[in-house]
Structure formats: C-alpha cells, structure tokens
Amino acid sequence: MKTIDKVHNYKDEYYPPIPTRGTKFWRSCFIYQFYKFFKLNYKIMIMVVKGHS
C-alpha cells in the first residue's frame, strides 16, 4: 500500500516575516523616502546622460 504524505497547511514558513520596528520606521519616514527617490532619479539621469553622449 502506498503511503501518502499529508500536506500540513499553515506552517510557520508559509507566513511572511513580520517587519521590525526599525523597518517600519524607515518605510514610513518621509524624509528618507524623499532622499531615496532623488537618489534613484539621479542614478537614472546619469545613465541617460551617458547614453546620449
């Protein structure tokens, strides 16, 4: 007779990790997000300028 492995639903590894207090802060900090936005735009602008020269 064949043995069938049972599927165990709701294991701990199926749930996403809970963000820490610091992670929540950095995700919601307006000044940090503003900085990251301009940093990304600067990188993109450098690539565009290099591509057009």
N, C-alpha and C positions, 0 to 999 in steps of 0.2 A: 504494500500500500504506500502511496506517495505521501510524503509529509509536506504540508503547505505552511510556509512561514506566514504568521499573522502580521498584518500591517498595523503598526502602532501609530495611531493618529495622535496629534498634539504632543509630540516630543519637544523638548526644550530647544533643540537645534532648528526647529521649524519657525520659531518666533524671531523677529529681528532684534538686534541688541538695543537696549534702552540707552539713549544718549545721556552723557554725564551732564552735570550742572554747567561745566565749562563749555561743553559743546553747544548746549542750548543758548548760552550767553553769546558765543561768537556767531551763531546762526542768526540771532535776532539783534545784534549790535549794528545800528545804522551806520555809524562812522566806519566800522570795519568793512561792512558790505560796500559802502561808498568807495573806500580805498581799493578793495578787490575789483570793483567794477572798472575803475580808471586804470588799474594795473593791467587788466586783461585788454582793455581798449588800446593801451599803449603798445602792448606786445603785438596786437593785430595791426596797428598802424605801422610799426616797424617792418613787419613782413610785407605790407602793401607797398611801402616806400622802397624797400629793397627790390621788390619785384618789378617796379616801374623804372628802375634806373639802368 
